[in-house]
Amino acid sequence: MKTDQLLEALVADRDARPRSLTGRLRGAMAVGIALSFALFLCLLGFRHDIGAALTTWRFELKIAIVGLALVVAFRLCRALLRPVPPAHPALYLLPLALLLAAAVALELALVPMSAWETRMIGTNSMVCLTAVPVLSLAPLAALFAMVRTAAPASPRRAGAALGLLAASAGAALYAFHCFDDSPLFVLVWYCLATFPVILLGAFAGGRLLRW
């Protein structure tokens, strides 16, 4: 074989290799979030006081929480989609749990006890429970489409992690529409809104990620 033919064969072999798991997850999230963002603009849109909200610590903390949820869920997916599972997958969620706990503790310290229930219930709880799962569907579908060739040790746990990642994306988008910035509201309603997506991911993972 001539040198130029060998080089062509090596290039072809490199191009034929599947994308890395990290690359597939990133690609799926990019596509899914783009589709959900278009839906977000059509159905919800940014809150009318978004400029002023960006200067408040509660809104910034809410965005930090959903942003961290995206990061830890992404890392958890990457770990659980491999044939050898991590020893303690729950530890991936520890930074998020610590941030939520600190945020809630700060809110309880600053707000009178008589206002705790009002802050927790908020004004958009039912919208949150609907919007977050709806905005999660496109990322969830894109994630499953991109990682179906993965070989997770536990398809259901991997699917649940994909559901958490998709729900985190939906929550991140919804956070820019939501007028309830209290960490108490985020802890209760954002978490409740992610459960259906996690369950859907676990169910789909058991069927689509088997190998």
LUMLOGU-672194 format. One line per 4 residues: number of its first residue (from 1); for each residue x, y, z of N, C-alpha, C, O. Coordinates in Angstrom, 1 decimal, padded with zeros to 4 digits. Layout:
N
NUM	X Y Z X Y Z X Y Z X Y Z; ...
! end
This chain:
211
1	000.9 -001.2 000.0 000.0 000.0 000.0 000.9 001.2 000.0 001.8 001.3 000.8; 000.6 002.2 -000.9 001.3 003.4 -000.9 001.0 004.3 000.3 000.0 004.1 000.9; 002.0 005.2 000.5 001.8 006.1 001.7 000.5 006.9 001.7 -000.2 007.0 002.7; 000.2 007.5 000.5 -001.0 008.3 000.4 -002.3 007.5 000.6 -003.2 008.0 001.2
5	-002.2 006.2 000.1 -003.4 005.3 000.4 -003.5 005.0 001.8 -004.7 004.9 002.4; -002.4 004.8 002.5 -002.4 004.5 003.9 -003.0 005.7 004.7 -003.8 005.5 005.6; -002.6 006.9 004.4 -003.1 008.1 005.1 -004.6 008.2 004.8 -005.3 008.6 005.8; -005.0 008.0 003.6 -006.5 008.1 003.3 -007.3 007.0 004.1 -008.4 007.3 004.6
9	-006.7 005.8 004.3 -007.4 004.8 005.0 -007.5 005.2 006.5 -008.5 004.9 007.2; -006.4 005.8 007.0 -006.4 006.2 008.5 -007.4 007.3 008.7 -008.1 007.3 009.7; -007.5 008.2 007.8 -008.4 009.3 007.9 -009.9 008.8 007.8 -010.7 009.3 008.6; -010.1 007.9 006.9 -011.5 007.3 006.8 -011.9 006.6 008.0 -013.0 006.6 008.5
13	-010.9 005.8 008.6 -011.2 005.1 009.8 -011.5 006.0 011.0 -012.3 005.8 011.8; -010.7 007.1 011.1 -011.0 008.1 012.2 -012.4 008.7 012.0 -013.1 008.9 013.0; -012.7 009.1 010.8 -014.0 009.7 010.5 -015.2 008.8 010.8 -016.3 009.2 011.1; -014.9 007.4 010.7 -016.0 006.5 010.8 -016.2 006.1 012.3 -017.3 005.5 012.6
17	-015.3 006.5 013.2 -015.5 006.2 014.6 -016.7 007.0 015.2 -016.9 008.2 014.8; -017.5 006.4 016.0 -018.6 007.1 016.6 -018.1 008.2 017.5 -017.0 008.2 018.1; -018.9 009.2 017.7 -018.6 010.3 018.6 -018.5 009.8 020.0 -019.2 008.9 020.4; -017.7 010.5 020.8 -017.6 010.1 022.2 -018.9 010.3 022.9 -019.8 011.0 022.4
21	-019.0 009.6 024.0 -020.3 009.7 024.8 -020.5 011.2 025.2 -021.6 011.7 025.2; -019.4 011.8 025.7 -019.6 013.2 026.1 -020.0 014.1 024.9 -020.9 015.0 025.1; -019.5 013.9 023.7 -019.9 014.6 022.5 -021.3 014.4 022.2 -022.0 015.3 021.8; -021.8 013.1 022.3 -023.2 012.8 022.0 -024.1 013.5 023.0 -025.2 014.0 022.6
25	-023.8 013.5 024.2 -024.6 014.1 025.2 -024.7 015.6 025.0 -025.7 016.2 025.1; -023.5 016.2 024.7 -023.5 017.7 024.4 -024.3 018.0 023.1 -025.1 019.0 023.1; -024.2 017.2 022.1 -025.0 017.4 020.9 -026.5 017.3 021.1 -027.2 018.1 020.6; -026.8 016.3 021.9 -028.3 016.1 022.2 -028.8 017.2 023.0 -029.9 017.7 022.7
29	-028.1 017.7 024.0 -028.5 018.8 024.8 -028.7 020.1 023.9 -029.6 020.9 024.1; -027.7 020.3 023.0 -027.8 021.5 022.2 -029.0 021.5 021.3 -029.7 022.5 021.2; -029.3 020.3 020.7 -030.5 020.2 019.9 -031.8 020.3 020.7 -032.7 021.1 020.4; -031.8 019.6 021.8 -033.0 019.6 022.7 -033.3 020.9 023.3 -034.5 021.4 023.3
33	-032.3 021.6 023.8 -032.5 022.9 024.4 -033.0 023.9 023.3 -033.8 024.8 023.6; -032.4 023.9 022.1 -032.8 024.8 021.1 -034.3 024.6 020.7 -035.0 025.6 020.6; -034.7 023.4 020.6 -036.2 023.2 020.4 -037.0 023.6 021.5 -038.1 024.2 021.3; -036.6 023.3 022.7 -037.4 023.8 023.9 -037.4 025.3 024.1 -038.4 025.9 024.5
37	-036.3 025.9 023.7 -036.2 027.4 023.8 -037.2 028.0 022.8 -037.9 029.0 023.1; -037.3 027.4 021.6 -038.3 028.0 020.7 -039.7 027.8 021.2 -040.6 028.7 021.1; -040.0 026.7 021.9 -041.3 026.4 022.5 -041.5 027.4 023.7 -042.6 027.9 023.9; -040.4 027.6 024.4 -040.5 028.6 025.6 -040.9 030.0 025.1 -041.7 030.6 025.7
41	-040.3 030.4 024.0 -040.6 031.7 023.5 -042.1 031.8 023.0 -042.7 032.9 023.1; -042.6 030.7 022.4 -043.9 030.7 021.9 -045.0 030.7 023.0 -046.0 031.3 022.9; -044.7 029.9 024.1 -045.7 029.6 025.1 -045.6 030.5 026.3 -046.6 030.9 026.9; -044.4 030.8 026.7 -044.1 031.5 028.0 -043.4 032.9 027.8 -044.0 033.9 028.1
45	-042.2 032.8 027.3 -041.4 034.0 027.2 -040.8 034.5 028.5 -041.1 033.9 029.5; -039.9 035.4 028.4 -039.2 035.9 029.6 -040.1 036.7 030.4 -041.0 037.4 029.9; -040.0 036.7 031.7 -040.8 037.5 032.6 -040.5 039.0 032.3 -039.5 039.4 031.8; -041.6 039.8 032.5 -041.5 041.2 032.0 -040.5 042.0 032.8 -040.0 043.0 032.2
49	-040.1 041.6 034.0 -039.1 042.4 034.7 -037.8 041.7 034.8 -037.0 041.8 035.8; -037.4 041.0 033.7 -036.2 040.2 033.7 -035.0 041.0 034.0 -034.0 040.5 034.6; -034.9 042.3 033.5 -033.8 043.1 033.7 -033.6 043.4 035.2 -032.4 043.3 035.7; -034.7 043.7 035.9 -034.6 044.0 037.3 -034.3 042.7 038.1 -033.5 042.8 039.1
53	-034.8 041.6 037.6 -034.6 040.4 038.3 -033.2 039.9 038.3 -032.7 039.3 039.3; -032.5 040.2 037.2 -031.1 039.8 037.1 -030.2 040.5 038.2 -029.1 040.1 038.4; -030.7 041.5 038.8 -029.9 042.2 039.8 -030.2 041.8 041.2 -029.7 042.3 042.2; -031.2 040.8 041.4 -031.5 040.4 042.7 -030.9 039.1 043.0 -030.7 038.2 042.2
57	-030.5 038.9 044.3 -029.7 037.7 044.7 -030.6 036.4 044.6 -030.1 035.4 044.4; -031.9 036.6 044.9 -032.7 035.4 044.9 -032.8 034.8 043.4 -032.8 033.6 043.2; -033.0 035.7 042.5 -033.1 035.2 041.1 -031.7 034.6 040.7 -031.7 033.6 040.0; -030.7 035.3 041.0 -029.3 034.8 040.6 -029.1 033.4 041.3 -028.5 032.6 040.7
61	-029.5 033.3 042.5 -029.4 032.0 043.2 -030.2 030.9 042.6 -029.8 029.8 042.5; -031.4 031.3 042.1 -032.2 030.3 041.4 -031.6 029.8 040.1 -031.6 028.6 039.8; -031.0 030.8 039.4 -030.3 030.4 038.2 -029.1 029.5 038.5 -028.7 028.6 037.7; -028.4 029.9 039.6 -027.2 029.1 040.0 -027.6 027.6 040.3 -026.9 026.7 040.0
65	-028.8 027.5 041.0 -029.2 026.1 041.3 -029.6 025.3 040.1 -029.1 024.2 040.0; -030.3 025.9 039.2 -030.7 025.1 038.0 -029.5 024.9 037.1 -029.4 023.9 036.4; -028.5 025.8 037.1 -027.3 025.7 036.3 -026.5 024.5 036.9 -025.9 023.7 036.1; -026.3 024.5 038.2 -025.6 023.4 038.8 -026.3 022.1 038.6 -025.6 021.1 038.5
69	-027.6 022.1 038.6 -028.4 020.8 038.4 -028.0 020.3 037.0 -027.9 019.1 036.8; -027.9 021.2 036.0 -027.5 020.7 034.7 -026.1 020.1 034.7 -025.9 019.1 034.1; -025.2 020.7 035.4 -023.8 020.2 035.4 -023.7 018.8 036.1 -023.1 017.9 035.5; -024.3 018.7 037.3 -024.2 017.4 038.0 -025.0 016.3 037.3 -024.6 015.2 037.3
73	-026.1 016.7 036.7 -026.9 015.7 035.9 -026.1 015.2 034.7 -026.2 014.0 034.4; -025.4 016.1 034.1 -024.6 015.7 032.9 -023.5 014.8 033.3 -023.3 013.8 032.6; -022.9 015.1 034.4 -021.8 014.2 034.9 -022.4 012.8 035.3 -021.7 011.8 035.1; -023.5 012.8 035.9 -024.2 011.6 036.4 -024.5 010.7 035.2 -024.3 009.5 035.2
77	-025.1 011.4 034.1 -025.4 010.6 032.9 -024.2 010.0 032.3 -024.2 008.8 031.9; -023.1 010.8 032.2 -021.9 010.3 031.6 -021.4 009.1 032.3 -020.8 008.2 031.7; -021.5 009.1 033.7 -021.0 008.0 034.5 -021.9 006.7 034.4 -021.5 005.6 034.2; -023.3 006.9 034.4 -024.2 005.8 034.4 -024.4 005.2 033.0 -025.0 004.1 032.9
81	-024.0 005.9 032.0 -024.2 005.3 030.6 -023.0 004.4 030.3 -023.0 003.8 029.2; -022.1 004.2 031.1 -021.0 003.3 030.9 -021.2 001.9 031.4 -022.0 001.7 032.4; -020.5 000.9 030.9 -020.8 -000.5 031.3 -020.4 -000.7 032.8 -021.0 -001.6 033.5; -019.4 000.0 033.3 -019.0 -000.1 034.7 -019.6 001.1 035.4 -019.1 002.2 035.2
85	-020.5 000.9 036.3 -021.1 002.0 037.0 -020.2 002.6 038.1 -019.3 001.9 038.6; -020.4 003.9 038.5 -019.7 004.4 039.6 -020.1 003.8 040.9 -021.2 003.3 041.0; -019.2 003.8 041.9 -019.4 003.1 043.1 -020.6 003.8 043.9 -021.4 003.1 044.5; -020.6 005.1 043.9 -021.6 005.8 044.7 -022.2 006.9 043.8 -021.8 008.1 043.9
89	-023.1 006.6 042.9 -023.6 007.6 042.0 -024.4 008.8 042.7 -024.4 009.9 042.1; -024.9 008.5 043.9 -025.6 009.6 044.6 -024.7 010.7 044.9 -025.2 011.8 045.1; -023.4 010.4 045.1 -022.5 011.5 045.4 -022.4 012.6 044.4 -022.0 013.7 044.6; -022.7 012.2 043.1 -022.7 013.3 042.1 -023.7 014.4 042.4 -023.5 015.5 041.9
93	-024.8 014.1 043.1 -025.8 015.0 043.4 -025.5 015.8 044.7 -026.3 016.8 045.0; -024.5 015.5 045.4 -024.2 016.1 046.6 -024.0 017.7 046.5 -024.5 018.4 047.3; -023.2 018.2 045.5 -023.1 019.6 045.4 -024.4 020.3 045.3 -024.6 021.4 045.8; -025.3 019.7 044.5 -026.6 020.4 044.3 -027.4 020.4 045.6 -028.0 021.4 046.0
97	-027.4 019.2 046.3 -028.1 019.2 047.6 -027.5 020.2 048.6 -028.3 020.8 049.3; -026.2 020.4 048.6 -025.6 021.3 049.6 -026.0 022.7 049.2 -026.3 023.5 050.1; -026.0 023.1 047.9 -026.4 024.4 047.5 -027.9 024.7 047.8 -028.2 025.8 048.3; -028.7 023.7 047.6 -030.1 023.9 047.9 -030.3 024.1 049.4 -031.1 024.9 049.8
101	-029.6 023.3 050.2 -029.8 023.4 051.6 -029.3 024.7 052.1 -029.9 025.3 053.0; -028.2 025.2 051.6 -027.7 026.5 052.0 -028.6 027.6 051.6 -028.9 028.6 052.4; -029.2 027.5 050.4 -030.1 028.5 049.9 -031.4 028.6 050.8 -031.9 029.6 051.1; -031.9 027.4 051.1 -033.1 027.3 052.0 -032.8 027.9 053.4 -033.6 028.6 054.0
105	-031.7 027.5 053.9 -031.3 028.0 055.2 -031.2 029.5 055.3 -031.6 030.2 056.2; -030.6 030.1 054.2 -030.5 031.6 054.1 -031.9 032.2 054.0 -032.1 033.2 054.7; -032.8 031.6 053.2 -034.1 032.2 053.1 -034.9 032.1 054.5 -035.5 033.1 054.8; -034.8 031.0 055.2 -035.4 030.9 056.4 -034.9 031.8 057.5 -035.6 032.3 058.4
109	-033.6 032.2 057.4 -033.0 033.1 058.3 -033.4 034.5 058.0 -033.5 035.4 058.9; -033.7 034.9 056.7 -034.0 036.2 056.4 -035.5 036.6 056.4 -035.9 037.7 056.5; -036.3 035.5 056.2 -037.8 035.8 056.1 -038.5 035.4 057.4 -038.1 034.3 057.9; -039.4 036.2 057.8 -040.1 035.8 059.0 -040.9 034.5 058.9 -041.3 034.2 057.8
113	-041.0 033.8 060.0 -041.7 032.5 059.9 -043.1 032.6 059.3 -043.6 031.6 058.7; -043.8 033.7 059.6 -045.2 033.8 059.1 -045.2 033.9 057.6 -046.3 033.7 057.0; -044.1 034.2 056.9 -044.1 034.3 055.5 -043.5 033.1 054.8 -043.5 033.0 053.6; -043.1 032.1 055.6 -042.5 030.9 055.0 -043.5 030.2 054.0 -043.1 029.8 052.9
117	-044.7 030.0 054.5 -045.7 029.2 053.6 -046.0 030.0 052.4 -046.1 029.4 051.3; -046.1 031.3 052.5 -046.4 032.1 051.3 -045.3 032.0 050.3 -045.5 031.9 049.1; -044.0 032.1 050.7 -042.9 032.0 049.8 -042.8 030.6 049.2 -042.4 030.5 048.0; -043.2 029.6 050.0 -043.1 028.2 049.4 -044.2 028.0 048.4 -043.9 027.3 047.4
121	-045.4 028.4 048.6 -046.5 028.2 047.7 -046.3 029.0 046.4 -046.6 028.5 045.3; -045.9 030.3 046.6 -045.7 031.1 045.5 -047.0 031.5 044.7 -048.1 031.4 045.2; -046.8 031.9 043.4 -047.9 032.2 042.6 -048.0 031.4 041.3 -049.0 031.5 040.6; -047.0 030.6 041.0 -047.0 029.9 039.7 -046.7 028.4 039.9 -046.1 027.8 039.0
125	-047.1 027.8 041.0 -046.8 026.4 041.3 -047.4 025.5 040.2 -046.7 024.6 039.7; -048.6 025.7 039.8 -049.3 024.8 038.8 -048.6 025.0 037.4 -048.5 024.1 036.7; -048.2 026.2 037.1 -047.5 026.5 035.9 -046.2 025.8 035.9 -045.8 025.2 034.9; -045.5 025.8 037.0 -044.2 025.2 037.1 -044.3 023.6 036.9 -043.5 023.0 036.2
129	-045.4 023.0 037.5 -045.5 021.6 037.4 -045.9 021.2 036.0 -045.6 020.0 035.6; -046.4 022.1 035.2 -046.7 021.7 033.8 -045.6 022.1 032.9 -045.2 021.3 032.0; -045.0 023.3 033.0 -044.1 023.9 032.1 -042.8 023.1 032.1 -042.2 022.8 031.0; -042.3 022.8 033.3 -041.0 022.1 033.3 -041.0 020.7 032.6 -040.1 020.5 031.8
133	-042.0 019.9 032.8 -042.0 018.6 032.1 -042.2 018.8 030.6 -041.5 018.1 029.8; -043.0 019.8 030.2 -043.2 020.0 028.7 -041.9 020.5 028.1 -041.6 020.1 027.0; -041.2 021.4 028.8 -039.9 021.9 028.2 -038.8 020.9 028.3 -037.8 021.1 027.7; -039.1 019.8 029.0 -038.1 018.7 029.1 -038.2 017.7 028.0 -037.3 016.9 027.8
137	-039.3 017.6 027.3 -039.6 016.5 026.4 -038.6 016.5 025.2 -038.1 015.5 024.8; -038.3 017.7 024.6 -037.4 017.7 023.5 -036.0 017.3 023.9 -035.3 016.5 023.2; -035.4 017.8 025.0 -034.1 017.3 025.4 -034.1 015.9 025.7 -033.1 015.2 025.4; -035.2 015.3 026.3 -035.2 013.9 026.7 -035.2 013.1 025.4 -034.5 012.1 025.3
141	-036.0 013.5 024.4 -036.0 012.7 023.2 -034.7 012.8 022.5 -034.2 011.7 021.9; -034.1 013.9 022.4 -032.8 014.1 021.8 -031.7 013.2 022.5 -030.9 012.6 021.8; -031.7 013.2 023.8 -030.8 012.4 024.6 -030.9 010.9 024.3 -029.9 010.3 024.0; -032.1 010.4 024.3 -032.3 009.0 024.0 -031.9 008.7 022.5 -031.4 007.6 022.3
145	-032.2 009.6 021.6 -031.8 009.3 020.2 -030.3 009.3 020.1 -029.8 008.5 019.2; -029.6 010.0 020.8 -028.1 010.1 020.7 -027.3 009.1 021.4 -026.2 008.8 021.1; -027.9 008.5 022.5 -027.2 007.6 023.3 -027.7 006.1 023.3 -027.4 005.3 024.2; -028.5 005.8 022.3 -029.1 004.5 022.2 -028.0 003.4 022.0 -028.3 002.2 022.3
149	-026.9 003.8 021.5 -025.8 002.8 021.4 -024.9 002.6 022.6 -024.0 001.8 022.6; -025.3 003.3 023.7 -024.5 003.2 024.9 -024.8 001.8 025.5 -025.8 001.2 025.2; -023.9 001.5 026.5 -024.1 000.1 027.1 -024.1 000.3 028.6 -023.1 000.0 029.3; -025.1 000.9 029.2 -025.1 001.2 030.7 -025.2 -000.1 031.5 -025.9 -001.1 031.0
153	-024.6 -000.1 032.7 -024.8 -001.3 033.5 -026.2 -001.4 034.0 -026.7 -002.6 034.1; -026.9 -000.3 034.2 -028.3 -000.4 034.6 -029.1 000.6 033.7 -029.0 001.8 033.9; -029.8 000.0 032.7 -030.5 000.9 031.8 -031.5 001.8 032.5 -031.7 002.9 032.0; -032.2 001.3 033.5 -033.2 002.1 034.2 -032.6 003.3 034.9 -033.1 004.4 034.8
157	-031.5 003.0 035.6 -030.8 004.1 036.3 -030.2 005.1 035.3 -030.3 006.3 035.6; -029.7 004.7 034.2 -029.2 005.6 033.2 -030.3 006.4 032.6 -030.1 007.6 032.4; -031.4 005.7 032.4 -032.6 006.5 031.8 -033.1 007.5 032.8 -033.5 008.6 032.4; -033.1 007.2 034.1 -033.5 008.1 035.1 -032.6 009.3 035.1 -033.0 010.5 035.3
161	-031.3 009.1 035.0 -030.3 010.2 034.9 -030.5 011.1 033.7 -030.4 012.3 033.8; -030.8 010.4 032.6 -031.2 011.2 031.4 -032.4 012.1 031.6 -032.5 013.2 031.2; -033.4 011.5 032.4 -034.6 012.3 032.7 -034.2 013.4 033.6 -034.8 014.5 033.4; -033.3 013.2 034.5 -032.9 014.3 035.4 -032.2 015.4 034.6 -032.4 016.6 034.8
165	-031.4 015.0 033.7 -030.7 016.0 032.8 -031.7 016.8 032.0 -031.6 018.0 031.9; -032.6 016.1 031.4 -033.6 016.8 030.6 -034.5 017.7 031.4 -034.8 018.8 031.0; -034.9 017.2 032.6 -035.7 018.1 033.5 -034.9 019.3 034.0 -035.5 020.4 034.1; -033.6 019.2 034.2 -032.8 020.3 034.6 -032.8 021.3 033.5 -032.8 022.5 033.7
169	-032.7 020.9 032.2 -032.8 021.8 031.1 -034.1 022.5 031.0 -034.2 023.7 030.8; -035.2 021.8 031.2 -036.6 022.4 031.2 -036.7 023.4 032.4 -037.3 024.5 032.2; -036.2 023.0 033.6 -036.2 023.9 034.7 -035.4 025.2 034.5 -035.8 026.3 034.9; -034.3 025.0 033.8 -033.4 026.2 033.5 -034.1 027.2 032.6 -034.0 028.4 032.8
173	-034.8 026.7 031.6 -035.6 027.6 030.7 -036.7 028.2 031.5 -036.9 029.4 031.4; -037.5 027.4 032.2 -038.7 028.0 032.9 -038.3 029.0 034.0 -039.0 029.9 034.2; -037.1 028.9 034.5 -036.6 029.8 035.6 -036.6 031.3 035.1 -036.8 032.2 035.9; -036.5 031.5 033.8 -036.4 032.8 033.2 -037.9 033.4 033.0 -038.0 034.6 032.7
177	-038.9 032.5 033.2 -040.2 033.0 033.1 -040.9 033.1 034.5 -041.7 034.0 034.7; -040.4 032.3 035.4 -041.0 032.2 036.7 -040.8 033.4 037.6 -039.7 033.9 037.6; -041.8 033.9 038.2 -041.7 035.1 039.1 -041.4 034.7 040.5 -041.2 035.6 041.4; -041.5 033.4 040.8 -041.2 033.0 042.2 -039.7 032.6 042.3 -039.3 031.6 041.8
181	-039.0 033.4 043.1 -037.5 033.3 043.2 -037.1 032.7 044.5 -035.9 032.4 044.7; -038.0 032.5 045.4 -037.6 032.0 046.7 -037.0 030.6 046.6 -037.6 029.8 045.9; -035.9 030.3 047.3 -035.4 029.0 047.4 -036.4 028.0 047.9 -036.3 026.8 047.5; -037.4 028.4 048.8 -038.4 027.5 049.2 -039.3 027.0 048.1 -039.6 025.8 048.0
185	-039.6 027.9 047.2 -040.4 027.6 046.0 -039.6 026.6 045.1 -040.1 025.6 044.6; -038.4 027.0 044.9 -037.5 026.1 044.0 -037.4 024.7 044.6 -037.5 023.8 043.8; -037.1 024.6 045.9 -036.9 023.3 046.5 -038.2 022.4 046.3 -038.1 021.3 046.0; -039.3 023.0 046.5 -040.6 022.2 046.5 -041.1 021.9 045.1 -041.2 020.8 044.7
189	-041.3 023.0 044.3 -042.0 022.9 043.1 -041.1 022.5 041.9 -041.5 021.7 041.1; -039.9 023.0 041.9 -039.0 022.6 040.8 -038.7 021.1 041.0 -038.6 020.4 040.0; -038.4 020.7 042.2 -038.1 019.3 042.4 -039.3 018.4 042.1 -039.1 017.3 041.4; -040.5 018.8 042.5 -041.7 018.0 042.1 -041.9 017.9 040.6 -042.3 016.9 040.1
193	-041.6 019.0 039.9 -041.8 019.0 038.5 -040.8 018.1 037.7 -041.1 017.7 036.6; -039.7 017.8 038.4 -038.7 016.9 037.7 -039.1 015.4 037.8 -038.6 014.6 037.0; -039.9 015.1 038.8 -040.1 013.6 039.1 -040.8 012.9 037.9 -040.3 011.8 037.6; -041.8 013.5 037.3 -042.4 012.8 036.1 -041.4 012.5 035.0 -041.5 011.5 034.3
197	-040.5 013.5 034.8 -039.5 013.3 033.7 -038.5 012.3 034.1 -038.1 011.5 033.2; -038.1 012.2 035.3 -037.2 011.2 035.8 -037.8 009.8 035.6 -037.2 008.9 035.2; -039.1 009.7 036.0 -039.8 008.4 035.9 -040.0 008.0 034.5 -039.8 006.8 034.1; -040.3 009.0 033.6 -040.4 008.7 032.2 -039.0 008.2 031.6 -038.9 007.3 030.8
201	-037.9 008.9 032.1 -036.6 008.5 031.6 -036.3 007.1 032.1 -035.7 006.3 031.3; -036.6 006.7 033.3 -036.3 005.4 033.8 -037.1 004.3 033.0 -036.5 003.3 032.7; -038.4 004.6 032.8 -039.2 003.7 032.0 -038.6 003.5 030.6 -038.5 002.4 030.1; -038.3 004.6 029.9 -037.7 004.5 028.6 -036.4 003.9 028.6 -036.0 003.2 027.6
205	-035.6 004.1 029.6 -034.2 003.5 029.7 -034.3 002.0 029.8 -033.5 001.3 029.1; -035.3 001.5 030.5 -035.4 000.1 030.6 -035.8 -000.6 029.3 -035.5 -001.8 029.2; -036.4 000.2 028.4 -036.8 -000.4 027.1 -035.8 -000.1 026.0 -035.5 -000.9 025.1; -035.2 001.1 026.0 -034.4 001.5 024.9 -032.9 001.4 025.1 -032.1 001.4 024.1
209	-032.4 001.2 026.3 -031.0 001.2 026.6 -030.5 -000.2 026.9 -029.4 -000.4 027.4; -031.4 -001.2 026.8 -031.0 -002.6 027.0 -029.9 -003.1 026.0 -029.9 -002.6 024.9; -029.0 -003.9 026.4 -028.0 -004.4 025.5 -027.7 -005.9 025.9 -026.8 -006.5 025.2
! end
